[in-house]
Amino acid sequence: MKPIVLALFVGFTLQAPLGFIAAQQSPGKIPRIGFVSGTGDPNNPGPNVEAFRQGLRELGYVEGKNHQVEYRYIEGKSERIASLVTDLIQLKVDLLVTASLVSTRVAKKETKTIPIVFNIPDDPVALGLIDSLARPGGNITGVTRIGRELSGKRLELLTEAVPGIKRVGILYSSTGVGGTATRRNFEEYEVPARALKITAQSIYVRNPSQDLDGAFREAVKGRANAVIIISTTPVIPFRKKITDLAIKNRLPLLAESSSWVNVGGLMSYAANELESSRRLATYVDKILKGTKPSELPVEQPTKFELVINLQTAKALGLTIPQSLLFRADRVIK
């Protein structure tokens, strides 16, 4: 698939000498990083955390030797986010990594001194997190996957995969902290859907641990031809159940991350999430070596990936057009 190229800000400021960390730390002390992960759990950190660790290893970091990471996992429970961030701040970590929008907002609110490196799918300027992509300002910077801006393109791809669709269920759940933003994410599908003469059916899931079966009954009752899942903190732990329910109800599911396609979703169109996680290590490295977050431009992806699961297509009785398969970056057979 031909990549869509967006602005990628480069030209980072010069780093401080390699001895900066040692000069700023007490003898024998190594930098402590706090990492709030939106996926995984302590027993199974998941691929995003491993990608971050790999990025650090590539830069010469050995955990326990020249840095220490304190991991905290949201595990789909948005109400825990504030306490997780507060816990890390009280530990006096040298740097915070936030891998979700809500944890980023909480961290920005709770500290003006600890550097924050985020990895979010949203536009950080539009949300008021930073001043600009080139010069974020304050104590915050990071990576944006700009997933929200892809809503229209995802709908277009879905109409190619499932010709003739008239109604799409948009499944989403409130984050508990950013519920308004979640509703706005639905509206960002609603607008391009109208242009494609598709009705966007709002399917709000109050409690994913209890309400998912009912959500799919609602989609079927509303005669949805397909489902799009808005990937927010509460639904992430239920990826496999949601994709299984989509297949059971014969509803093609389009996702905002390839991780959903890996477990049975039909297709996704998004920036490479693992690459974004790996790139966080570059920011950590530069900040620990003395560069101010305000001077590190926020990165945007230069390429978006189309991933299609042919096993799921077969289970749904769908034939994916060859023209779409040729453009796919990865096909699961």
N, C-alpha and C positions, 0 to 999 in steps of 0.2 A: 504494500500500500504506500502511495506516495506520502512522505512526511509533510505535515503542515508546520512551517517554520515561523516561530514567533521571536520576539526580541529576547536575546540572551545577554544579560548584562555581564560584562567582563571587566578586567582592569581593576582587580582588587588592590587595595593599598598594600604597601610593602609590609612584610611581617617583621616583628621584632626579632632580635637575635635568638638563637635556639636556647640560650641560657636564660631567657626571660622568666620561664616558669620557676626554675630553681631560685632565681634572684627574688621572686615575689613570695615564695613559700618558705615556711620554717624548715630547718634542716630535717630531712627524712620524710617530709610531708609531700604527698603527691596530689595532683588536682583531682577533685571529686566532682563527677558529673551526675546530675539528676535527670533521669529519662522517664517521661510519662507516656506509656505506650497505649494506643487506642486498640491494639489487637494483641492476641496472645494472653498467656497467663504465666505465673512463675514456673509451672511444670512444663510448659510448652510455649516458649517465648515467641515462636513463629518466625516466618521469613523476613519480615520487616526489621525486626531487632537484629537478626543475623546479618542482614545486609549492612546495617549500621556498624556492627562489629567488624565486618569484613572491610568496610571503608576505613575504620581506624587502624586495622592491622596493616593495610596497604600503606598507611602513612607512618608506620613504625611504632604504633602504640601497642603495648602489651598490658592487658588488664591485670592489675595487682602489682605491676612493676613500675610503670610510669604514668598510670592513671587508674582511677577506680570509678565504676558506674553503679549508681543506685537506681535500680529499675523499679518502677511502679506500674501496675497494670489496671486499667479501668475495668476490664472484663464486662463491658456492656452496661455498667452501672454508673450512669452520669452523675448521680447524687454523691458519688465518692470522689469526684474529680477535685473539688476544692480542698478536701482533707489530704489528698495525695500530694497536691502541689504545696500546701502549707507544711506538710511533713518534710518535704525536701528542702524547703526554704529554712526551716528550723534546724536542719542538719548542716546549714551553712555550706551548701554545695557551691562550687565555683562557677557553675554554668548549668542552665536548665534546657533540656531538649523536650519539646512538646509536639507530639505526633497526632494531634487532633485540634480542631478549631476551638472547642470549648476549653480544653486545658490551656491553650495559648491565651485565650481571653482572661482566664483566671490568673495565669502567671503574670500577664501584663498588669493586671489590677493589683496584684499582691506584692510585686517588687519592682522598684525602679533602679535597682543597683546590680542585681545578678543578671548577667547576660542571658538572653533567651534566644534559642534557635528553634524555629517552627518548621513543620512539614504539614501543609494544609491543602485542601482542594479548592479553596476559595480565593477571591481577589482580596488581598490584605489591605490594599489602599481603599477600596470601596467600603470595607468593613471598619475602617478607621484604626486598624492595627499599626499602620506605619504611615509616614508622610509621603513617601514615593518609593517605587521599586529601586531606583538608582541610589537614593540616599534615604534609608528607612527612618533614621533619627532614633533617639532614645536608646534603650538597651535591648532592642529586638531586631532580628533579621531571620532569614531562612530560605525555604524553598516552597513555592506554590505550584500545585499541579493543575491549577485553573480548571478543575473539573466542571464547575458550574457553567462555564462559558460553552461547554460542549453539548448542552442539552438539545439544541436544535439539530446538530449533526447526528447525535445518537438516534433521534427520532427518524431522520432520513434513512439511516442505515437499517433501522428496524423495518421500515416500509419496503426496503429492498429485499430483506430476508423473508418477510411475511407479507407478500403483496396483497393489497385489498383490505388491510386492517382499517377499521373505522373507529375503534374505541380502545384506549390503552389505560390500564390501571396504573396509577403512580403510587407505589407503596412507600410510606415513610413513617417515621416515629419521632416524637419530640425528644430532644436531648435533655430536657429538664432544665437546662440553663439557657440554651439558645433556641427555644421553641419557635420564636418569631422567624429566625433565620431558616429553620427547617420548612416552615410554611412558604417562605419566599422561594426556596428551592423547588417546591412543587409548582409555584407560579411560573418559574423559569422554563418548565416543560409545557405548561398550559398555553403560553403565548405562541411558541413555534408550532404546537399541535394544531392550533386554529388555522395557521397559514397552510398546513398540510391537510386541512379538512378532517382532522382527527379529533375526537372528543377525549379530553384527559379526565379520567375518573379519579378523584381523590380517595385514597384508601389509607386512612390514618390508623396506625396501630398504637394504642395507648400503652400496652404492656406486651412486648414481644414474647415473653415467656408463657403467656396465656392466650393471646389473641390472634395468633397467626392463622390457625385453621379458619377462624371466623373471617379474617381479612380476605382469604382466598374464596370463601363462600360468597363474600360481598362482590368480589371481582367477577365471579361466574354469574351471579344474579344480575349484575350490571351489564352482562354480555361483553365483557372486555375480550379483545382478541389477543392481547399480550399484556405483560406486566413489566414496568421499569422499577427497579429498586433504588431508592436514594440511600446511599451508603452512609449512615450516621452511627454514632457510638452504640445506641441500644440494640440495633439489629445485627451488628457484626458477629457476635457470638452465635447467631442463629443462621449463618449462611447455608449450611448443609440442609437444615430443616426447610428453609425457604425455597431453595432450589428443588428439593424433593417435592414440596407441595406444588410448585409450578409445573413440574412434570406430571404429577398425579392428576392435576386439574387441566392438563393439556394446554398450558399457557406458556408461550415462549417468553423467557425472562432475559431482559437486557440489563446489564449492570454497569456501575460506574468504576469498577475495578476488575482486573482479570482474575483476582482471587476467587470471585464468585463463579467464573466460568470453569475454573479448575475443579470446583466441587459440583458442577452440574448445571450452571446457568448456560443459556444458549450462546450469548455473545456479550462482549464488552468493547467499549471504545474509551480509551483513557491514556494518560501519560503512564510511563513505566513506574509503578509504585516502588518497586525494589530499588531502581536507580535513584529515585528521589531520596529514599532512606539512606542509601550509600553516600549520597552527596552531603548529607548532614555532617558526616565526619570531617569534610573539608572545612566547614564553618567552625566546628569545634576546634580543629587544629589551629586555624588562624586566630581565633579569639584567645585560646590558651597561650598563644605566642605573642599576644599583645595588641592585635588589631581590635578596634572598637566595633561593636555590632552596627552602630550607626553608619559606619564607613564601608560595610559589606553589602553590596547590592543584592537584592532578593532575586533568586534565579527562577526563571520560567522554563518549562520544557520546550525542547526544540522538535520533538517528535511525539506523535500519538499512535497508539497501537490498537489495531482491530484484532480481537481474538474470538474465534468461533469454535464451539464444541459440536463436532459432527455426531458424536455419540448421543448427545441430547437431541439434536435435530432428528436423528433416526427414531428415538423414543417418542418424539412428538409427531412423527409422520411427516416431517418437513423436508423438502428438497431445497437446499441453499443454492441459489444461482451461482454458476461458475464465475460470472463476472465479479461477484462479491468474494468468493473464495480466492480468486487470483489477487485481490487487493489485501487480503488478510495477512497480518504479520505472523500469526501463529494459528494453526488449526489443530485441534485436539481430535484425534481419530479413534 
